[in-house]
Amino acid sequence: MNIQIEMFPGQKQLEEQRKLLQTLIDLKAAQIQENEFKNFFGTVEEIRIKQIEVDKKIKDFTQRVYRSFPWIFG
């Protein structure tokens, strides 16, 4: 019975894990944003381009997390 519980976590456990992983994603997104724009000065167009690059990095990280935990985000 214990093995079954560990292999198939309850809905409450899945929700808690989902919240923790979402927090991880949010913190990593903030870190990426901060690191990429630290000491960055540019024109409006350069900032737009940089923001697109940052958004792609954040999206890539988020997708890696989703692929790593399909039973939580599936």
Predicted model as a PDB file, atoms N, CA, C, CB and O in Angstrom, pLDDT in the B-factor column:
MODEL        1                                                                  
ATOM      1  N   MET A   1       0.823  -1.203   0.000  1.00 43.00           N  
ATOM      2  CA  MET A   1       0.000   0.000   0.000  1.00 43.00           C  
ATOM      3  C   MET A   1       0.866   1.266   0.000  1.00 43.00           C  
ATOM      4  CB  MET A   1      -0.935  -0.002   1.214  1.00 43.00           C  
ATOM      5  O   MET A   1       0.562   2.235  -0.697  1.00 43.00           O  
ATOM      6  N   ASN A   2       1.939   1.248   0.783  1.00 50.00           N  
ATOM      7  CA  ASN A   2       2.820   2.417   0.829  1.00 50.00           C  
ATOM      8  C   ASN A   2       3.475   2.678  -0.518  1.00 50.00           C  
ATOM      9  CB  ASN A   2       3.889   2.232   1.895  1.00 50.00           C  
ATOM     10  O   ASN A   2       3.633   3.832  -0.917  1.00 50.00           O  
ATOM     11  N   ILE A   3       3.857   1.625  -1.218  1.00 50.00           N  
ATOM     12  CA  ILE A   3       4.468   1.785  -2.537  1.00 50.00           C  
ATOM     13  C   ILE A   3       3.471   2.436  -3.482  1.00 50.00           C  
ATOM     14  CB  ILE A   3       4.941   0.422  -3.101  1.00 50.00           C  
ATOM     15  O   ILE A   3       3.840   3.309  -4.268  1.00 50.00           O  
ATOM     16  N   GLN A   4       2.228   2.025  -3.415  1.00 49.00           N  
ATOM     17  CA  GLN A   4       1.201   2.587  -4.285  1.00 49.00           C  
ATOM     18  C   GLN A   4       1.024   4.079  -4.013  1.00 49.00           C  
ATOM     19  CB  GLN A   4      -0.133   1.847  -4.091  1.00 49.00           C  
ATOM     20  O   GLN A   4       0.856   4.861  -4.948  1.00 49.00           O  
ATOM     21  N   ILE A   5       1.060   4.470  -2.776  1.00 49.00           N  
ATOM     22  CA  ILE A   5       0.904   5.883  -2.423  1.00 49.00           C  
ATOM     23  C   ILE A   5       2.089   6.680  -2.953  1.00 49.00           C  
ATOM     24  CB  ILE A   5       0.774   6.059  -0.888  1.00 49.00           C  
ATOM     25  O   ILE A   5       1.903   7.778  -3.478  1.00 49.00           O  
ATOM     26  N   GLU A   6       3.308   6.150  -2.825  1.00 57.00           N  
ATOM     27  CA  GLU A   6       4.478   6.869  -3.298  1.00 57.00           C  
ATOM     28  C   GLU A   6       4.511   6.946  -4.825  1.00 57.00           C  
ATOM     29  CB  GLU A   6       5.742   6.204  -2.781  1.00 57.00           C  
ATOM     30  O   GLU A   6       4.933   7.959  -5.382  1.00 57.00           O  
ATOM     31  N   MET A   7       4.074   5.897  -5.496  1.00 58.00           N  
ATOM     32  CA  MET A   7       4.091   5.892  -6.949  1.00 58.00           C  
ATOM     33  C   MET A   7       2.991   6.769  -7.536  1.00 58.00           C  
ATOM     34  CB  MET A   7       3.950   4.477  -7.461  1.00 58.00           C  
ATOM     35  O   MET A   7       3.152   7.340  -8.615  1.00 58.00           O  
ATOM     36  N   PHE A   8       1.895   6.872  -6.835  1.00 63.00           N  
ATOM     37  CA  PHE A   8       0.761   7.649  -7.308  1.00 63.00           C  
ATOM     38  C   PHE A   8       0.386   8.681  -6.255  1.00 63.00           C  
ATOM     39  CB  PHE A   8      -0.442   6.734  -7.634  1.00 63.00           C  
ATOM     40  O   PHE A   8      -0.541   8.476  -5.471  1.00 63.00           O  
ATOM     41  N   PRO A   9       1.121   9.802  -6.244  1.00 65.00           N  
ATOM     42  CA  PRO A   9       0.836  10.823  -5.233  1.00 65.00           C  
ATOM     43  C   PRO A   9      -0.577  11.377  -5.383  1.00 65.00           C  
ATOM     44  CB  PRO A   9       1.855  11.961  -5.325  1.00 65.00           C  
ATOM     45  O   PRO A   9      -1.139  11.424  -6.477  1.00 65.00           O  
ATOM     46  N   GLY A  10      -1.125  11.791  -4.256  1.00 81.00           N  
ATOM     47  CA  GLY A  10      -2.468  12.330  -4.255  1.00 81.00           C  
ATOM     48  C   GLY A  10      -2.541  13.692  -4.922  1.00 81.00           C  
ATOM     49  O   GLY A  10      -1.523  14.324  -5.205  1.00 81.00           O  
ATOM     50  N   GLN A  11      -3.753  14.122  -5.163  1.00 83.00           N  
ATOM     51  CA  GLN A  11      -3.972  15.411  -5.823  1.00 83.00           C  
ATOM     52  C   GLN A  11      -3.377  16.564  -5.022  1.00 83.00           C  
ATOM     53  CB  GLN A  11      -5.464  15.646  -6.036  1.00 83.00           C  
ATOM     54  O   GLN A  11      -2.855  17.522  -5.593  1.00 83.00           O  
ATOM     55  N   LYS A  12      -3.458  16.466  -3.696  1.00 86.00           N  
ATOM     56  CA  LYS A  12      -2.911  17.529  -2.851  1.00 86.00           C  
ATOM     57  C   LYS A  12      -1.388  17.597  -3.005  1.00 86.00           C  
ATOM     58  CB  LYS A  12      -3.294  17.298  -1.366  1.00 86.00           C  
ATOM     59  O   LYS A  12      -0.824  18.688  -3.089  1.00 86.00           O  
ATOM     60  N   GLN A  13      -0.727  16.447  -3.041  1.00 88.00           N  
ATOM     61  CA  GLN A  13       0.719  16.414  -3.222  1.00 88.00           C  
ATOM     62  C   GLN A  13       1.112  16.959  -4.596  1.00 88.00           C  
ATOM     63  CB  GLN A  13       1.244  14.985  -3.047  1.00 88.00           C  
ATOM     64  O   GLN A  13       2.077  17.713  -4.714  1.00 88.00           O  
ATOM     65  N   LEU A  14       0.372  16.579  -5.624  1.00 88.00           N  
ATOM     66  CA  LEU A  14       0.658  17.080  -6.970  1.00 88.00           C  
ATOM     67  C   LEU A  14       0.508  18.595  -7.034  1.00 88.00           C  
ATOM     68  CB  LEU A  14      -0.267  16.418  -7.996  1.00 88.00           C  
ATOM     69  O   LEU A  14       1.319  19.278  -7.660  1.00 88.00           O  
ATOM     70  N   GLU A  15      -0.513  19.109  -6.398  1.00 90.00           N  
ATOM     71  CA  GLU A  15      -0.738  20.555  -6.393  1.00 90.00           C  
ATOM     72  C   GLU A  15       0.403  21.273  -5.660  1.00 90.00           C  
ATOM     73  CB  GLU A  15      -2.097  20.889  -5.731  1.00 90.00           C  
ATOM     74  O   GLU A  15       0.862  22.330  -6.093  1.00 90.00           O  
ATOM     75  N   GLU A  16       0.849  20.687  -4.551  1.00 92.00           N  
ATOM     76  CA  GLU A  16       1.958  21.285  -3.803  1.00 92.00           C  
ATOM     77  C   GLU A  16       3.239  21.268  -4.640  1.00 92.00           C  
ATOM     78  CB  GLU A  16       2.180  20.533  -2.469  1.00 92.00           C  
ATOM     79  O   GLU A  16       3.978  22.253  -4.670  1.00 92.00           O  
ATOM     80  N   GLN A  17       3.497  20.154  -5.313  1.00 92.00           N  
ATOM     81  CA  GLN A  17       4.675  20.060  -6.179  1.00 92.00           C  
ATOM     82  C   GLN A  17       4.579  21.049  -7.340  1.00 92.00           C  
ATOM     83  CB  GLN A  17       4.834  18.625  -6.717  1.00 92.00           C  
ATOM     84  O   GLN A  17       5.576  21.668  -7.713  1.00 92.00           O  
ATOM     85  N   ARG A  18       3.391  21.198  -7.907  1.00 93.00           N  
ATOM     86  CA  ARG A  18       3.185  22.141  -9.007  1.00 93.00           C  
ATOM     87  C   ARG A  18       3.474  23.569  -8.546  1.00 93.00           C  
ATOM     88  CB  ARG A  18       1.745  22.034  -9.551  1.00 93.00           C  
ATOM     89  O   ARG A  18       4.103  24.346  -9.264  1.00 93.00           O  
ATOM     90  N   LYS A  19       3.009  23.906  -7.345  1.00 95.00           N  
ATOM     91  CA  LYS A  19       3.262  25.250  -6.811  1.00 95.00           C  
ATOM     92  C   LYS A  19       4.755  25.483  -6.584  1.00 95.00           C  
ATOM     93  CB  LYS A  19       2.494  25.455  -5.494  1.00 95.00           C  
ATOM     94  O   LYS A  19       5.276  26.554  -6.899  1.00 95.00           O  
ATOM     95  N   LEU A  20       5.441  24.478  -6.038  1.00 95.00           N  
ATOM     96  CA  LEU A  20       6.878  24.608  -5.809  1.00 95.00           C  
ATOM     97  C   LEU A  20       7.644  24.761  -7.116  1.00 95.00           C  
ATOM     98  CB  LEU A  20       7.400  23.402  -5.042  1.00 95.00           C  
ATOM     99  O   LEU A  20       8.559  25.579  -7.211  1.00 95.00           O  
ATOM    100  N   LEU A  21       7.278  23.983  -8.115  1.00 95.00           N  
ATOM    101  CA  LEU A  21       7.952  24.097  -9.410  1.00 95.00           C  
ATOM    102  C   LEU A  21       7.640  25.426 -10.081  1.00 95.00           C  
ATOM    103  CB  LEU A  21       7.546  22.943 -10.326  1.00 95.00           C  
ATOM    104  O   LEU A  21       8.503  25.997 -10.748  1.00 95.00           O  
ATOM    105  N   GLN A  22       6.422  25.927  -9.916  1.00 96.00           N  
ATOM    106  CA  GLN A  22       6.083  27.229 -10.475  1.00 96.00           C  
ATOM    107  C   GLN A  22       6.888  28.329  -9.788  1.00 96.00           C  
ATOM    108  CB  GLN A  22       4.576  27.501 -10.337  1.00 96.00           C  
ATOM    109  O   GLN A  22       7.313  29.288 -10.432  1.00 96.00           O  
ATOM    110  N   THR A  23       7.095  28.187  -8.476  1.00 97.00           N  
ATOM    111  CA  THR A  23       7.928  29.133  -7.751  1.00 97.00           C  
ATOM    112  C   THR A  23       9.363  29.090  -8.269  1.00 97.00           C  
ATOM    113  CB  THR A  23       7.893  28.834  -6.247  1.00 97.00           C  
ATOM    114  O   THR A  23      10.001  30.129  -8.443  1.00 97.00           O  
ATOM    115  N   LEU A  24       9.865  27.873  -8.515  1.00 96.00           N  
ATOM    116  CA  LEU A  24      11.197  27.726  -9.099  1.00 96.00           C  
ATOM    117  C   LEU A  24      11.285  28.432 -10.445  1.00 96.00           C  
ATOM    118  CB  LEU A  24      11.550  26.247  -9.259  1.00 96.00           C  
ATOM    119  O   LEU A  24      12.255  29.141 -10.714  1.00 96.00           O  
ATOM    120  N   ILE A  25      10.284  28.244 -11.285  1.00 97.00           N  
ATOM    121  CA  ILE A  25      10.257  28.888 -12.601  1.00 97.00           C  
ATOM    122  C   ILE A  25      10.245  30.405 -12.451  1.00 97.00           C  
ATOM    123  CB  ILE A  25       9.028  28.421 -13.411  1.00 97.00           C  
ATOM    124  O   ILE A  25      10.977  31.108 -13.149  1.00 97.00           O  
ATOM    125  N   ASP A  26       9.421  30.906 -11.548  1.00 97.00           N  
ATOM    126  CA  ASP A  26       9.330  32.358 -11.338  1.00 97.00           C  
ATOM    127  C   ASP A  26      10.659  32.939 -10.845  1.00 97.00           C  
ATOM    128  CB  ASP A  26       8.213  32.680 -10.330  1.00 97.00           C  
ATOM    129  O   ASP A  26      11.096  33.994 -11.305  1.00 97.00           O  
ATOM    130  N   LEU A  27      11.294  32.236  -9.902  1.00 98.00           N  
ATOM    131  CA  LEU A  27      12.574  32.718  -9.376  1.00 98.00           C  
ATOM    132  C   LEU A  27      13.659  32.683 -10.447  1.00 98.00           C  
ATOM    133  CB  LEU A  27      13.006  31.880  -8.166  1.00 98.00           C  
ATOM    134  O   LEU A  27      14.458  33.613 -10.560  1.00 98.00           O  
ATOM    135  N   LYS A  28      13.686  31.617 -11.227  1.00 97.00           N  
ATOM    136  CA  LYS A  28      14.681  31.513 -12.293  1.00 97.00           C  
ATOM    137  C   LYS A  28      14.440  32.585 -13.350  1.00 97.00           C  
ATOM    138  CB  LYS A  28      14.647  30.110 -12.934  1.00 97.00           C  
ATOM    139  O   LYS A  28      15.394  33.166 -13.869  1.00 97.00           O  
ATOM    140  N   ALA A  29      13.181  32.854 -13.674  1.00 97.00           N  
ATOM    141  CA  ALA A  29      12.857  33.905 -14.646  1.00 97.00           C  
ATOM    142  C   ALA A  29      13.357  35.259 -14.151  1.00 97.00           C  
ATOM    143  CB  ALA A  29      11.333  33.960 -14.904  1.00 97.00           C  
ATOM    144  O   ALA A  29      13.916  36.041 -14.920  1.00 97.00           O  
ATOM    145  N   ALA A  30      13.154  35.528 -12.873  1.00 97.00           N  
ATOM    146  CA  ALA A  30      13.633  36.791 -12.304  1.00 97.00           C  
ATOM    147  C   ALA A  30      15.158  36.861 -12.345  1.00 97.00           C  
ATOM    148  CB  ALA A  30      13.134  36.954 -10.856  1.00 97.00           C  
ATOM    149  O   ALA A  30      15.731  37.916 -12.620  1.00 97.00           O  
ATOM    150  N   GLN A  31      15.808  35.733 -12.068  1.00 97.00           N  
ATOM    151  CA  GLN A  31      17.267  35.691 -12.112  1.00 97.00           C  
ATOM    152  C   GLN A  31      17.786  35.923 -13.529  1.00 97.00           C  
ATOM    153  CB  GLN A  31      17.775  34.351 -11.582  1.00 97.00           C  
ATOM    154  O   GLN A  31      18.730  36.687 -13.726  1.00 97.00           O  
ATOM    155  N   ILE A  32      17.183  35.278 -14.498  1.00 97.00           N  
ATOM    156  CA  ILE A  32      17.585  35.467 -15.896  1.00 97.00           C  
ATOM    157  C   ILE A  32      17.410  36.928 -16.288  1.00 97.00           C  
ATOM    158  CB  ILE A  32      16.762  34.551 -16.839  1.00 97.00           C  
ATOM    159  O   ILE A  32      18.307  37.533 -16.876  1.00 97.00           O  
ATOM    160  N   GLN A  33      16.254  37.488 -15.962  1.00 96.00           N  
ATOM    161  CA  GLN A  33      15.960  38.894 -16.289  1.00 96.00           C  
ATOM    162  C   GLN A  33      17.008  39.812 -15.675  1.00 96.00           C  
ATOM    163  CB  GLN A  33      14.548  39.291 -15.791  1.00 96.00           C  
ATOM    164  O   GLN A  33      17.538  40.701 -16.342  1.00 96.00           O  
ATOM    165  N   GLU A  34      17.299  39.589 -14.405  1.00 96.00           N  
ATOM    166  CA  GLU A  34      18.264  40.445 -13.705  1.00 96.00           C  
ATOM    167  C   GLU A  34      19.663  40.306 -14.315  1.00 96.00           C  
ATOM    168  CB  GLU A  34      18.304  40.095 -12.203  1.00 96.00           C  
ATOM    169  O   GLU A  34      20.340  41.305 -14.556  1.00 96.00           O  
ATOM    170  N   ASN A  35      20.086  39.078 -14.559  1.00 95.00           N  
ATOM    171  CA  ASN A  35      21.429  38.856 -15.102  1.00 95.00           C  
ATOM    172  C   ASN A  35      21.585  39.446 -16.502  1.00 95.00           C  
ATOM    173  CB  ASN A  35      21.739  37.365 -15.136  1.00 95.00           C  
ATOM    174  O   ASN A  35      22.635  40.000 -16.827  1.00 95.00           O  
ATOM    175  N   GLU A  36      20.568  39.332 -17.314  1.00 94.00           N  
ATOM    176  CA  GLU A  36      20.664  39.809 -18.689  1.00 94.00           C  
ATOM    177  C   GLU A  36      20.634  41.335 -18.791  1.00 94.00           C  
ATOM    178  CB  GLU A  36      19.540  39.226 -19.510  1.00 94.00           C  
ATOM    179  O   GLU A  36      21.235  41.913 -19.697  1.00 94.00           O  
ATOM    180  N   PHE A  37      19.936  41.979 -17.864  1.00 93.00           N  
ATOM    181  CA  PHE A  37      19.807  43.433 -17.945  1.00 93.00           C  
ATOM    182  C   PHE A  37      20.727  44.177 -16.983  1.00 93.00           C  
ATOM    183  CB  PHE A  37      18.387  43.828 -17.676  1.00 93.00           C  
ATOM    184  O   PHE A  37      20.702  45.406 -16.925  1.00 93.00           O  
ATOM    185  N   LYS A  38      21.542  43.436 -16.224  1.00 92.00           N  
ATOM    186  CA  LYS A  38      22.478  44.083 -15.321  1.00 92.00           C  
ATOM    187  C   LYS A  38      23.487  44.873 -16.164  1.00 92.00           C  
ATOM    188  CB  LYS A  38      23.198  43.032 -14.404  1.00 92.00           C  
ATOM    189  O   LYS A  38      24.122  44.327 -17.066  1.00 92.00           O  
ATOM    190  N   ASN A  39      23.618  46.122 -15.865  1.00 90.00           N  
ATOM    191  CA  ASN A  39      24.553  47.006 -16.580  1.00 90.00           C  
ATOM    192  C   ASN A  39      24.303  47.060 -18.083  1.00 90.00           C  
ATOM    193  CB  ASN A  39      25.972  46.556 -16.332  1.00 90.00           C  
ATOM    194  O   ASN A  39      25.236  47.238 -18.866  1.00 90.00           O  
ATOM    195  N   PHE A  40      23.053  46.907 -18.481  1.00 90.00           N  
ATOM    196  CA  PHE A  40      22.712  46.960 -19.900  1.00 90.00           C  
ATOM    197  C   PHE A  40      22.110  48.320 -20.219  1.00 90.00           C  
ATOM    198  CB  PHE A  40      21.730  45.821 -20.283  1.00 90.00           C  
ATOM    199  O   PHE A  40      21.134  48.740 -19.598  1.00 90.00           O  
ATOM    200  N   PHE A  41      22.686  48.984 -21.168  1.00 91.00           N  
ATOM    201  CA  PHE A  41      22.172  50.263 -21.632  1.00 91.00           C  
ATOM    202  C   PHE A  41      22.061  50.182 -23.143  1.00 91.00           C  
ATOM    203  CB  PHE A  41      23.089  51.456 -21.186  1.00 91.00           C  
ATOM    204  O   PHE A  41      22.977  49.704 -23.811  1.00 91.00           O  
ATOM    205  N   GLY A  42      20.956  50.642 -23.679  1.00 91.00           N  
ATOM    206  CA  GLY A  42      20.800  50.586 -25.119  1.00 91.00           C  
ATOM    207  C   GLY A  42      19.612  51.410 -25.570  1.00 91.00           C  
ATOM    208  O   GLY A  42      18.884  51.993 -24.768  1.00 91.00           O  
ATOM    209  N   THR A  43      19.444  51.438 -26.871  1.00 94.00           N  
ATOM    210  CA  THR A  43      18.307  52.148 -27.442  1.00 94.00           C  
ATOM    211  C   THR A  43      17.042  51.327 -27.205  1.00 94.00           C  
ATOM    212  CB  THR A  43      18.519  52.417 -28.961  1.00 94.00           C  
ATOM    213  O   THR A  43      17.099  50.181 -26.760  1.00 94.00           O  
ATOM    214  N   VAL A  44      15.924  51.927 -27.506  1.00 95.00           N  
ATOM    215  CA  VAL A  44      14.648  51.234 -27.342  1.00 95.00           C  
ATOM    216  C   VAL A  44      14.652  49.944 -28.169  1.00 95.00           C  
ATOM    217  CB  VAL A  44      13.464  52.151 -27.762  1.00 95.00           C  
ATOM    218  O   VAL A  44      14.190  48.904 -27.700  1.00 95.00           O  
ATOM    219  N   GLU A  45      15.164  50.013 -29.377  1.00 96.00           N  
ATOM    220  CA  GLU A  45      15.201  48.832 -30.246  1.00 96.00           C  
ATOM    221  C   GLU A  45      16.115  47.748 -29.674  1.00 96.00           C  
ATOM    222  CB  GLU A  45      15.669  49.222 -31.656  1.00 96.00           C  
ATOM    223  O   GLU A  45      15.778  46.566 -29.726  1.00 96.00           O  
ATOM    224  N   GLU A  46      17.262  48.139 -29.132  1.00 95.00           N  
ATOM    225  CA  GLU A  46      18.180  47.170 -28.528  1.00 95.00           C  
ATOM    226  C   GLU A  46      17.558  46.516 -27.298  1.00 95.00           C  
ATOM    227  CB  GLU A  46      19.502  47.849 -28.149  1.00 95.00           C  
ATOM    228  O   GLU A  46      17.737  45.323 -27.054  1.00 95.00           O  
ATOM    229  N   ILE A  47      16.835  47.308 -26.540  1.00 94.00           N  
ATOM    230  CA  ILE A  47      16.162  46.770 -25.355  1.00 94.00           C  
ATOM    231  C   ILE A  47      15.072  45.781 -25.775  1.00 94.00           C  
ATOM    232  CB  ILE A  47      15.553  47.917 -24.501  1.00 94.00           C  
ATOM    233  O   ILE A  47      14.917  44.730 -25.153  1.00 94.00           O  
ATOM    234  N   ARG A  48      14.324  46.109 -26.818  1.00 96.00           N  
ATOM    235  CA  ARG A  48      13.300  45.190 -27.337  1.00 96.00           C  
ATOM    236  C   ARG A  48      13.918  43.867 -27.769  1.00 96.00           C  
ATOM    237  CB  ARG A  48      12.552  45.827 -28.518  1.00 96.00           C  
ATOM    238  O   ARG A  48      13.408  42.795 -27.442  1.00 96.00           O  
ATOM    239  N   ILE A  49      15.006  43.950 -28.496  1.00 96.00           N  
ATOM    240  CA  ILE A  49      15.691  42.740 -28.961  1.00 96.00           C  
ATOM    241  C   ILE A  49      16.190  41.920 -27.777  1.00 96.00           C  
ATOM    242  CB  ILE A  49      16.868  43.103 -29.890  1.00 96.00           C  
ATOM    243  O   ILE A  49      16.046  40.698 -27.757  1.00 96.00           O  
ATOM    244  N   LYS A  50      16.770  42.587 -26.805  1.00 95.00           N  
ATOM    245  CA  LYS A  50      17.266  41.905 -25.601  1.00 95.00           C  
ATOM    246  C   LYS A  50      16.115  41.247 -24.851  1.00 95.00           C  
ATOM    247  CB  LYS A  50      18.006  42.898 -24.676  1.00 95.00           C  
ATOM    248  O   LYS A  50      16.262  40.132 -24.351  1.00 95.00           O  
ATOM    249  N   GLN A  51      14.969  41.923 -24.767  1.00 96.00           N  
ATOM    250  CA  GLN A  51      13.812  41.370 -24.067  1.00 96.00           C  
ATOM    251  C   GLN A  51      13.299  40.118 -24.771  1.00 96.00           C  
ATOM    252  CB  GLN A  51      12.695  42.417 -23.966  1.00 96.00           C  
ATOM    253  O   GLN A  51      12.880  39.167 -24.112  1.00 96.00           O  
ATOM    254  N   ILE A  52      13.327  40.109 -26.082  1.00 97.00           N  
ATOM    255  CA  ILE A  52      12.921  38.919 -26.836  1.00 97.00           C  
ATOM    256  C   ILE A  52      13.860  37.756 -26.523  1.00 97.00           C  
ATOM    257  CB  ILE A  52      12.911  39.209 -28.359  1.00 97.00           C  
ATOM    258  O   ILE A  52      13.412  36.625 -26.337  1.00 97.00           O  
ATOM    259  N   GLU A  53      15.164  38.036 -26.465  1.00 97.00           N  
ATOM    260  CA  GLU A  53      16.143  37.003 -26.123  1.00 97.00           C  
ATOM    261  C   GLU A  53      15.903  36.472 -24.713  1.00 97.00           C  
ATOM    262  CB  GLU A  53      17.570  37.555 -26.244  1.00 97.00           C  
ATOM    263  O   GLU A  53      15.963  35.264 -24.483  1.00 97.00           O  
ATOM    264  N   VAL A  54      15.634  37.366 -23.779  1.00 97.00           N  
ATOM    265  CA  VAL A  54      15.379  36.981 -22.395  1.00 97.00           C  
ATOM    266  C   VAL A  54      14.106  36.141 -22.308  1.00 97.00           C  
ATOM    267  CB  VAL A  54      15.265  38.231 -21.494  1.00 97.00           C  
ATOM    268  O   VAL A  54      14.079  35.119 -21.622  1.00 97.00           O  
ATOM    269  N   ASP A  55      13.058  36.568 -23.000  1.00 97.00           N  
ATOM    270  CA  ASP A  55      11.804  35.811 -23.003  1.00 97.00           C  
ATOM    271  C   ASP A  55      12.017  34.404 -23.539  1.00 97.00           C  
ATOM    272  CB  ASP A  55      10.743  36.535 -23.837  1.00 97.00           C  
ATOM    273  O   ASP A  55      11.430  33.450 -23.028  1.00 97.00           O  
ATOM    274  N   LYS A  56      12.854  34.265 -24.567  1.00 98.00           N  
ATOM    275  CA  LYS A  56      13.142  32.944 -25.122  1.00 98.00           C  
ATOM    276  C   LYS A  56      13.885  32.076 -24.108  1.00 98.00           C  
ATOM    277  CB  LYS A  56      13.966  33.075 -26.413  1.00 98.00           C  
ATOM    278  O   LYS A  56      13.583  30.890 -23.980  1.00 98.00           O  
ATOM    279  N   LYS A  57      14.849  32.644 -23.389  1.00 97.00           N  
ATOM    280  CA  LYS A  57      15.576  31.890 -22.367  1.00 97.00           C  
ATOM    281  C   LYS A  57      14.628  31.419 -21.266  1.00 97.00           C  
ATOM    282  CB  LYS A  57      16.706  32.747 -21.765  1.00 97.00           C  
ATOM    283  O   LYS A  57      14.721  30.284 -20.798  1.00 97.00           O  
ATOM    284  N   ILE A  58      13.724  32.294 -20.860  1.00 98.00           N  
ATOM    285  CA  ILE A  58      12.761  31.941 -19.818  1.00 98.00           C  
ATOM    286  C   ILE A  58      11.818  30.853 -20.326  1.00 98.00           C  
ATOM    287  CB  ILE A  58      11.958  33.186 -19.368  1.00 98.00           C  
ATOM    288  O   ILE A  58      11.520  29.899 -19.607  1.00 98.00           O  
ATOM    289  N   LYS A  59      11.354  30.995 -21.555  1.00 98.00           N  
ATOM    290  CA  LYS A  59      10.461  29.985 -22.131  1.00 98.00           C  
ATOM    291  C   LYS A  59      11.169  28.635 -22.247  1.00 98.00           C  
ATOM    292  CB  LYS A  59       9.956  30.439 -23.514  1.00 98.00           C  
ATOM    293  O   LYS A  59      10.573  27.596 -21.964  1.00 98.00           O  
ATOM    294  N   ASP A  60      12.430  28.646 -22.661  1.00 98.00           N  
ATOM    295  CA  ASP A  60      13.204  27.402 -22.771  1.00 98.00           C  
ATOM    296  C   ASP A  60      13.351  26.730 -21.410  1.00 98.00           C  
ATOM    297  CB  ASP A  60      14.594  27.683 -23.374  1.00 98.00           C  
ATOM    298  O   ASP A  60      13.189  25.515 -21.294  1.00 98.00           O  
ATOM    299  N   PHE A  61      13.658  27.516 -20.381  1.00 97.00           N  
ATOM    300  CA  PHE A  61      13.783  26.941 -19.039  1.00 97.00           C  
ATOM    301  C   PHE A  61      12.446  26.361 -18.581  1.00 97.00           C  
ATOM    302  CB  PHE A  61      14.276  28.008 -18.034  1.00 97.00           C  
ATOM    303  O   PHE A  61      12.394  25.255 -18.042  1.00 97.00           O  
ATOM    304  N   THR A  62      11.386  27.099 -18.793  1.00 97.00           N  
ATOM    305  CA  THR A  62      10.055  26.630 -18.396  1.00 97.00           C  
ATOM    306  C   THR A  62       9.707  25.322 -19.100  1.00 97.00           C  
ATOM    307  CB  THR A  62       8.992  27.698 -18.709  1.00 97.00           C  
ATOM    308  O   THR A  62       9.187  24.402 -18.468  1.00 97.00           O  
ATOM    309  N   GLN A  63       9.983  25.227 -20.381  1.00 97.00           N  
ATOM    310  CA  GLN A  63       9.692  24.002 -21.129  1.00 97.00           C  
ATOM    311  C   GLN A  63      10.529  22.830 -20.623  1.00 97.00           C  
ATOM    312  CB  GLN A  63       9.946  24.219 -22.625  1.00 97.00           C  
ATOM    313  O   GLN A  63      10.044  21.700 -20.575  1.00 97.00           O  
ATOM    314  N   ARG A  64      11.780  23.087 -20.246  1.00 96.00           N  
ATOM    315  CA  ARG A  64      12.616  22.009 -19.687  1.00 96.00           C  
ATOM    316  C   ARG A  64      12.019  21.484 -18.383  1.00 96.00           C  
ATOM    317  CB  ARG A  64      14.061  22.511 -19.443  1.00 96.00           C  
ATOM    318  O   ARG A  64      12.011  20.277 -18.140  1.00 96.00           O  
ATOM    319  N   VAL A  65      11.520  22.393 -17.549  1.00 95.00           N  
ATOM    320  CA  VAL A  65      10.891  21.972 -16.295  1.00 95.00           C  
ATOM    321  C   VAL A  65       9.639  21.154 -16.601  1.00 95.00           C  
ATOM    322  CB  VAL A  65      10.539  23.201 -15.409  1.00 95.00           C  
ATOM    323  O   VAL A  65       9.430  20.102 -15.998  1.00 95.00           O  
ATOM    324  N   TYR A  66       8.807  21.621 -17.527  1.00 95.00           N  
ATOM    325  CA  TYR A  66       7.585  20.893 -17.883  1.00 95.00           C  
ATOM    326  C   TYR A  66       7.906  19.498 -18.413  1.00 95.00           C  
ATOM    327  CB  TYR A  66       6.782  21.679 -18.927  1.00 95.00           C  
ATOM    328  O   TYR A  66       7.224  18.531 -18.072  1.00 95.00           O  
ATOM    329  N   ARG A  67       8.948  19.390 -19.252  1.00 94.00           N  
ATOM    330  CA  ARG A  67       9.321  18.080 -19.800  1.00 94.00           C  
ATOM    331  C   ARG A  67       9.911  17.169 -18.727  1.00 94.00           C  
ATOM    332  CB  ARG A  67      10.324  18.251 -20.943  1.00 94.00           C  
ATOM    333  O   ARG A  67       9.778  15.948 -18.808  1.00 94.00           O  
ATOM    334  N   SER A  68      10.557  17.752 -17.729  1.00 93.00           N  
ATOM    335  CA  SER A  68      11.176  16.961 -16.662  1.00 93.00           C  
ATOM    336  C   SER A  68      10.148  16.408 -15.678  1.00 93.00           C  
ATOM    337  CB  SER A  68      12.193  17.804 -15.915  1.00 93.00           C  
ATOM    338  O   SER A  68      10.403  15.410 -15.003  1.00 93.00           O  
ATOM    339  N   PHE A  69       8.996  17.052 -15.598  1.00 90.00           N  
ATOM    340  CA  PHE A  69       7.965  16.634 -14.646  1.00 90.00           C  
ATOM    341  C   PHE A  69       6.606  16.500 -15.348  1.00 90.00           C  
ATOM    342  CB  PHE A  69       7.868  17.644 -13.475  1.00 90.00           C  
ATOM    343  O   PHE A  69       5.662  17.217 -15.015  1.00 90.00           O  
ATOM    344  N   PRO A  70       6.507  15.584 -16.315  1.00 90.00           N  
ATOM    345  CA  PRO A  70       5.247  15.488 -17.076  1.00 90.00           C  
ATOM    346  C   PRO A  70       4.064  15.015 -16.223  1.00 90.00           C  
ATOM    347  CB  PRO A  70       5.428  14.539 -18.251  1.00 90.00           C  
ATOM    348  O   PRO A  70       2.920  15.349 -16.534  1.00 90.00           O  
ATOM    349  N   TRP A  71       4.308  14.253 -15.167  1.00 85.00           N  
ATOM    350  CA  TRP A  71       3.210  13.772 -14.335  1.00 85.00           C  
ATOM    351  C   TRP A  71       2.605  14.896 -13.503  1.00 85.00           C  
ATOM    352  CB  TRP A  71       3.692  12.652 -13.424  1.00 85.00           C  
ATOM    353  O   TRP A  71       1.495  14.752 -12.990  1.00 85.00           O  
ATOM    354  N   ILE A  72       3.309  16.001 -13.361  1.00 86.00           N  
ATOM    355  CA  ILE A  72       2.788  17.133 -12.594  1.00 86.00           C  
ATOM    356  C   ILE A  72       2.092  18.123 -13.513  1.00 86.00           C  
ATOM    357  CB  ILE A  72       3.917  17.831 -11.821  1.00 86.00           C  
ATOM    358  O   ILE A  72       1.036  18.652 -13.167  1.00 86.00           O  
ATOM    359  N   PHE A  73       2.676  18.381 -14.689  1.00 81.00           N  
ATOM    360  CA  PHE A  73       2.129  19.388 -15.587  1.00 81.00           C  
ATOM    361  C   PHE A  73       1.342  18.792 -16.738  1.00 81.00           C  
ATOM    362  CB  PHE A  73       3.230  20.237 -16.127  1.00 81.00           C  
ATOM    363  O   PHE A  73       0.828  19.526 -17.583  1.00 81.00           O  
ATOM    364  N   GLY A  74       1.241  17.474 -16.784  1.00 74.00           N  
ATOM    365  CA  GLY A  74       0.600  16.799 -17.905  1.00 74.00           C  
ATOM    366  C   GLY A  74      -0.861  16.877 -17.964  1.00 74.00           C  
ATOM    367  O   GLY A  74      -1.472  16.331 -18.882  1.00 74.00           O  
TER     368      GLY A  74                                                      
ENDMDL                                                                          
END                                                                             
